[in-house]
Amino acid sequence: MNREGKVIGTKYTKGTTNTSQCLLDPAYATARTYKWEPKPDAPETQIGTITINFKLGE
């Protein structure tokens, strides 16, 4: 994320049990919709995690 609280990049991390593109694409799209409080004095780039759980049948 950046100082404005916008997600500027996405990637899956260790622990991912399924790296099928049909799951990664919607997960990345969901992550990009997140917005945090702006913090002008924060580092230019910050790293955080979002956990997205997919369930069969939903």
C-alpha positions in Angstrom: 0.0 0.0 0.0 1.0 3.6 -0.3 0.8 6.6 1.9 -2.7 7.3 0.7 -3.8 3.8 1.9 -4.3 2.3 -1.5 -3.2 -1.2 -2.4 -0.5 -0.8 -5.1 0.5 -4.4 -5.6 -0.6 -8.0 -4.9 0.9 -11.4 -4.8 0.2 -14.7 -3.0 2.4 -15.7 -0.1 3.7 -18.9 1.5 0.9 -21.0 2.9 -1.3 -20.7 -0.2 -2.8 -24.1 -0.7 -4.1 -23.5 -4.2 -2.5 -21.2 -6.8 -5.0 -21.7 -9.6 -5.4 -18.5 -11.6 -9.2 -18.8 -11.4 -8.8 -18.2 -7.6 -5.9 -15.8 -7.6 -7.5 -13.3 -10.0 -10.6 -12.7 -7.9 -8.4 -12.6 -4.7 -6.2 -10.0 -6.3 -9.2 -8.0 -7.4 -10.7 -8.1 -3.9 -7.4 -7.1 -2.3 -7.1 -4.1 -4.7 -10.5 -2.8 -3.4 -9.2 -2.4 0.2 -8.4 1.1 1.5 -6.7 2.0 4.7 -6.5 5.3 6.5 -4.0 7.7 4.7 -0.8 8.4 6.7 1.3 11.1 5.1 4.3 10.5 7.3 4.4 6.7 6.6 7.0 5.1 4.4 6.3 5.5 0.7 5.6 1.8 0.4 4.2 -0.4 3.1 3.6 -4.2 3.2 0.6 -5.9 4.7 -1.4 -9.0 4.4 -5.0 -9.8 3.6 -6.4 -13.3 4.1 -9.1 -14.4 1.6 -10.8 -17.7 2.2 -12.7 -19.4 -0.5 -15.4 -22.0 0.4 -16.8 -24.6 -1.9 -20.4 -24.0 -2.8 -20.4 -20.2 -2.2 
